[in-house]
Amino acid sequence: MQKHYNQSGGATTLQNRPFDDVNAPWVQEDGSTNEGLRDNYNTNVPLILEQNVEGPIQSMYNVPVTNDVNVNRIMDAVENIYTRQTHSFRINLSFGVILRNIETDEHRYFRPYSNTEVLAQPFHIVRRRDLLKLRKQLDTMSLTDHILTQRPDTKWKPVLVTNVVFNVYSTNYPIGTGHLSCRPISENTMDCMHCIKIVIIATYMPTVFAASDVLPCIEGKISKV
């Protein structure tokens, strides 16, 4: 693991780089160094090599990569994410990219954002076989074309894919069932914590969950198991 020292002097543990010094993406065929690319990468290392952040409602998984990223590499990461989940989830992904201005030779890091995600809607994973459905959907897409859209204008060219960020939203539906029977928080309330979580996400991120994800207990009706 690497450590990055922030302005306050504290150390932040980062993930390892996906390459060694010999195979660094700024080492050119003639042995020279693309200093602009190297410096931009190093400046943005805290974002490119950021650790995963897991939470009860939303998680972020960051996978450092290079230009060899493809559907197989993406699905390997999704498989690993799947093994960490106990409930079904919705997932989307976006790329971090370093761009180069063809006129000025300036380099700029394009950070992964939700408005540049690959899928129009987060993909719902309920069972392991849904991973194959996701693969088929990704196979119909051109990741290269998507990456090319991540630039201010045509003067900027993508030169290095640096990381893939997966945003995961837990539905609290147990994996393999596709539905959830509500349980009240306590005997003194009719609210279900599972559905409260879903309503919170649906309120602030309406594109993540459909109305059908919200269970009847929100309306005061509990289905006890």
BALUMBA-617234 format. One record per residue (C-alpha): residue number from 1; residue in three letters; x, y, z. Coordinates in steps of 0.02 Angstrom, whole numbers, plus 50000, padded with zeros to 5 digits. Example, Ala and Ser with C-alpha at 12.3 -4.5 7.8 and 13.67 -1.06 7.14 Angstrom:
1; Ala; 50615; 49775; 50390;
2; Ser; 50684; 49947; 50357;
# end
This chain:
1; Met; 50000; 50000; 50000;
2; Gln; 50056; 50178; 49965;
3; Lys; 50035; 50327; 50080;
4; His; 49989; 50501; 50025;
5; Tyr; 50026; 50646; 50141;
6; Asn; 49894; 50782; 50137;
7; Gln; 49918; 50966; 50176;
8; Ser; 49879; 50941; 50360;
9; Gly; 50021; 50816; 50374;
10; Gly; 49911; 50662; 50394;
11; Ala; 49945; 50504; 50296;
12; Thr; 49810; 50425; 50189;
13; Thr; 49833; 50244; 50136;
14; Leu; 49806; 50217; 49950;
15; Gln; 49789; 50065; 49839;
16; Asn; 49939; 50001; 49742;
17; Arg; 49972; 50060; 49566;
18; Pro; 49921; 49935; 49432;
19; Phe; 50095; 49939; 49354;
20; Asp; 50278; 49941; 49405;
21; Asp; 50408; 50074; 49365;
22; Val; 50469; 49983; 49209;
23; Asn; 50293; 49969; 49135;
24; Ala; 50230; 50139; 49191;
25; Pro; 50116; 50216; 49057;
26; Trp; 50227; 50370; 49041;
27; Val; 50380; 50266; 48992;
28; Gln; 50387; 50278; 48803;
29; Glu; 50453; 50152; 48678;
30; Asp; 50619; 50243; 48660;
31; Gly; 50644; 50240; 48850;
32; Ser; 50605; 50425; 48874;
33; Thr; 50475; 50488; 48998;
34; Asn; 50315; 50581; 48959;
35; Glu; 50336; 50702; 49103;
36; Gly; 50168; 50787; 49079;
37; Leu; 50075; 50623; 49094;
38; Arg; 50181; 50567; 49241;
39; Asp; 50159; 50729; 49337;
40; Asn; 49972; 50735; 49308;
41; Tyr; 49952; 50555; 49368;
42; Asn; 50054; 50589; 49524;
43; Thr; 49958; 50748; 49562;
44; Asn; 49793; 50652; 49557;
45; Val; 49853; 50494; 49644;
46; Pro; 49737; 50524; 49795;
47; Leu; 49588; 50507; 49678;
48; Ile; 49657; 50377; 49559;
49; Leu; 49713; 50258; 49698;
50; Glu; 49576; 50300; 49822;
51; Gln; 49523; 50160; 49939;
52; Asn; 49351; 50079; 49928;
53; Val; 49214; 50153; 50036;
54; Glu; 49077; 50034; 50094;
55; Gly; 48916; 50090; 50177;
56; Pro; 48746; 50017; 50224;
57; Ile; 48656; 50113; 50085;
58; Gln; 48787; 50163; 49956;
59; Ser; 48963; 50100; 49924;
60; Met; 49102; 50155; 49808;
61; Tyr; 49228; 50031; 49739;
62; Asn; 49379; 50105; 49651;
63; Val; 49483; 49995; 49536;
64; Pro; 49647; 50069; 49471;
65; Val; 49679; 50015; 49291;
66; Thr; 49775; 50062; 49134;
67; Asn; 49727; 50064; 48951;
68; Asp; 49708; 49875; 48949;
69; Val; 49538; 49892; 49034;
70; Asn; 49401; 49792; 48945;
71; Val; 49237; 49704; 48982;
72; Asn; 49327; 49553; 49055;
73; Arg; 49422; 49663; 49177;
74; Ile; 49263; 49755; 49224;
75; Met; 49167; 49594; 49254;
76; Asp; 49307; 49525; 49362;
77; Ala; 49286; 49679; 49472;
78; Val; 49096; 49660; 49474;
79; Glu; 49117; 49478; 49524;
80; Asn; 49224; 49531; 49671;
81; Ile; 49097; 49662; 49720;
82; Tyr; 48957; 49533; 49710;
83; Thr; 49047; 49418; 49833;
84; Arg; 49051; 49560; 49961;
85; Gln; 48863; 49591; 49957;
86; Thr; 48731; 49508; 50065;
87; His; 48585; 49597; 49982;
88; Ser; 48539; 49628; 49801;
89; Phe; 48604; 49792; 49733;
90; Arg; 48606; 49913; 49588;
91; Ile; 48772; 49955; 49509;
92; Asn; 48843; 50080; 49385;
93; Leu; 49019; 50126; 49334;
94; Ser; 49120; 50271; 49268;
95; Phe; 49299; 50298; 49210;
96; Gly; 49438; 50410; 49268;
97; Val; 49539; 50471; 49118;
98; Ile; 49690; 50581; 49088;
99; Leu; 49668; 50692; 48936;
100; Arg; 49800; 50782; 48832;
101; Asn; 49771; 50944; 48738;
102; Ile; 49837; 50915; 48561;
103; Glu; 49878; 51101; 48541;
104; Thr; 49960; 51143; 48708;
105; Asp; 50015; 50969; 48765;
106; Glu; 49932; 51006; 48933;
107; His; 49868; 50856; 49031;
108; Arg; 49708; 50854; 49133;
109; Tyr; 49628; 50722; 49243;
110; Phe; 49444; 50689; 49210;
111; Arg; 49372; 50621; 49373;
112; Pro; 49234; 50488; 49372;
113; Tyr; 49065; 50569; 49404;
114; Ser; 48888; 50503; 49411;
115; Asn; 48839; 50606; 49259;
116; Thr; 48967; 50512; 49154;
117; Glu; 48916; 50336; 49205;
118; Val; 48920; 50201; 49072;
119; Leu; 48744; 50134; 49098;
120; Ala; 48590; 50242; 49073;
121; Gln; 48518; 50166; 49232;
122; Pro; 48602; 50068; 49372;
123; Phe; 48594; 49882; 49337;
124; His; 48499; 49775; 49463;
125; Ile; 48593; 49621; 49526;
126; Val; 48483; 49497; 49620;
127; Arg; 48565; 49329; 49579;
128; Arg; 48733; 49274; 49512;
129; Arg; 48658; 49242; 49340;
130; Asp; 48622; 49429; 49329;
131; Leu; 48809; 49454; 49309;
132; Leu; 48796; 49369; 49139;
133; Lys; 48654; 49488; 49091;
134; Leu; 48764; 49635; 49138;
135; Arg; 48907; 49566; 49034;
136; Lys; 48792; 49548; 48883;
137; Gln; 48737; 49728; 48904;
138; Leu; 48916; 49790; 48914;
139; Asp; 48963; 49685; 48763;
140; Thr; 48838; 49783; 48658;
141; Met; 48922; 49947; 48704;
142; Ser; 49083; 50028; 48645;
143; Leu; 49184; 50076; 48798;
144; Thr; 49304; 50171; 48685;
145; Asp; 49163; 50280; 48618;
146; His; 49103; 50313; 48794;
147; Ile; 49276; 50366; 48851;
148; Leu; 49291; 50482; 48701;
149; Thr; 49137; 50577; 48763;
150; Gln; 49228; 50620; 48924;
151; Arg; 49316; 50776; 48861;
152; Pro; 49274; 50962; 48848;
153; Asp; 49301; 50966; 48659;
154; Thr; 49394; 50879; 48519;
155; Lys; 49558; 50967; 48562;
156; Trp; 49572; 50849; 48711;
157; Lys; 49619; 50668; 48679;
158; Pro; 49609; 50527; 48808;
159; Val; 49784; 50458; 48835;
160; Leu; 49763; 50351; 48991;
161; Val; 49618; 50265; 49078;
162; Thr; 49669; 50275; 49261;
163; Asn; 49530; 50197; 49364;
164; Val; 49354; 50129; 49359;
165; Val; 49232; 50182; 49496;
166; Phe; 49084; 50069; 49535;
167; Asn; 48940; 50148; 49629;
168; Val; 48837; 50017; 49720;
169; Tyr; 48666; 50048; 49798;
170; Ser; 48601; 49918; 49919;
171; Thr; 48416; 49877; 49904;
172; Asn; 48414; 49769; 50062;
173; Tyr; 48329; 49631; 49964;
174; Pro; 48424; 49472; 50013;
175; Ile; 48526; 49407; 49867;
176; Gly; 48437; 49267; 49776;
177; Thr; 48259; 49315; 49827;
178; Gly; 48214; 49470; 49727;
179; His; 48094; 49530; 49860;
180; Leu; 48092; 49577; 50043;
181; Ser; 47964; 49543; 50179;
182; Cys; 47955; 49694; 50291;
183; Arg; 47996; 49689; 50475;
184; Pro; 47954; 49831; 50595;
185; Ile; 48096; 49919; 50684;
186; Ser; 48013; 49881; 50851;
187; Glu; 47845; 49830; 50922;
188; Asn; 47802; 50014; 50948;
189; Thr; 47820; 50068; 50767;
190; Met; 47753; 50015; 50600;
191; Asp; 47903; 50082; 50505;
192; Cys; 48020; 49960; 50417;
193; Met; 48204; 50010; 50417;
194; His; 48234; 49925; 50249;
195; Cys; 48103; 50030; 50162;
196; Ile; 48153; 50189; 50252;
197; Lys; 48326; 50167; 50175;
198; Ile; 48252; 50143; 50002;
199; Val; 48141; 50297; 50019;
200; Ile; 48291; 50401; 50071;
201; Ile; 48387; 50348; 49916;
202; Ala; 48236; 50364; 49802;
203; Thr; 48207; 50542; 49865;
204; Tyr; 48383; 50604; 49831;
205; Met; 48431; 50487; 49687;
206; Pro; 48268; 50451; 49594;
207; Thr; 48357; 50368; 49448;
208; Val; 48425; 50230; 49560;
209; Phe; 48263; 50152; 49622;
210; Ala; 48094; 50130; 49542;
211; Ala; 47931; 50153; 49635;
212; Ser; 47910; 49964; 49639;
213; Asp; 48061; 49952; 49753;
214; Val; 47967; 50037; 49895;
215; Leu; 47868; 49912; 49997;
216; Pro; 47691; 49931; 50068;
217; Cys; 47751; 49964; 50245;
218; Ile; 47790; 50142; 50194;
219; Glu; 47604; 50167; 50187;
220; Gly; 47583; 50090; 50360;
221; Lys; 47552; 49911; 50304;
222; Ile; 47671; 49780; 50371;
223; Ser; 47691; 49607; 50293;
224; Lys; 47757; 49504; 50438;
225; Val; 47853; 49343; 50408;
# end
